[in-house]
Amino acid sequence: MIEWGRKIAAVAALALVGVVSGGAGAQQRTPPPSSSVDARVDALLKQMTLEEKVGEMTQLTIQAVAKTHGTAATTQTLDSAKLEDALVGHNV
């Protein structure tokens, strides 16, 4: 069983891997800060795939990636396969 701090770190690390791998080898694609916010948002949205946009709009709950559901007497555990599928497979 993994303690909560390590669980949070693992989720954050997987999310970071998805962000980093999505932009690996790419040039800086973000418009300069001097651009208007609307122009920057439009430019970023044009670069995103439909799957990435849906992933950004989807909230992942802990129950969706849990192996066991925690209670006062039971420790919550995550299912690494479900977590990877949600983050990597579905861009959540």
Secondary structure in CASP SS format (residue, H / E / C, confidence):
PFRMAT SS
TARGET T0000
AUTHOR 0000-0000-0000
METHOD secondary structure of the structure
MODEL  1
M C 1.00
I C 1.00
E C 1.00
W H 1.00
G H 1.00
R H 1.00
K H 1.00
I H 1.00
A H 1.00
A H 1.00
V H 1.00
A H 1.00
A H 1.00
L H 1.00
A H 1.00
L H 1.00
V H 1.00
G H 1.00
V H 1.00
V H 1.00
S H 1.00
G H 1.00
G C 1.00
A C 1.00
G C 1.00
A C 1.00
Q C 1.00
Q C 1.00
R C 1.00
T C 1.00
P C 1.00
P C 1.00
P C 1.00
S C 1.00
S C 1.00
S C 1.00
V H 1.00
D H 1.00
A H 1.00
R H 1.00
V H 1.00
D H 1.00
A H 1.00
L H 1.00
L H 1.00
K H 1.00
Q H 1.00
M C 1.00
T C 1.00
L H 1.00
E H 1.00
E H 1.00
K H 1.00
V H 1.00
G H 1.00
E H 1.00
M H 1.00
T C 1.00
Q C 1.00
L C 1.00
T C 1.00
I H 1.00
Q H 1.00
A H 1.00
V H 1.00
A E 1.00
K E 1.00
T E 1.00
H C 1.00
G C 1.00
T C 1.00
A C 1.00
A C 1.00
T C 1.00
T C 1.00
Q C 1.00
T E 1.00
L E 1.00
D C 1.00
S H 1.00
A H 1.00
K H 1.00
L H 1.00
E H 1.00
D H 1.00
A H 1.00
L H 1.00
V H 1.00
G H 1.00
H C 1.00
N C 1.00
V C 1.00
END
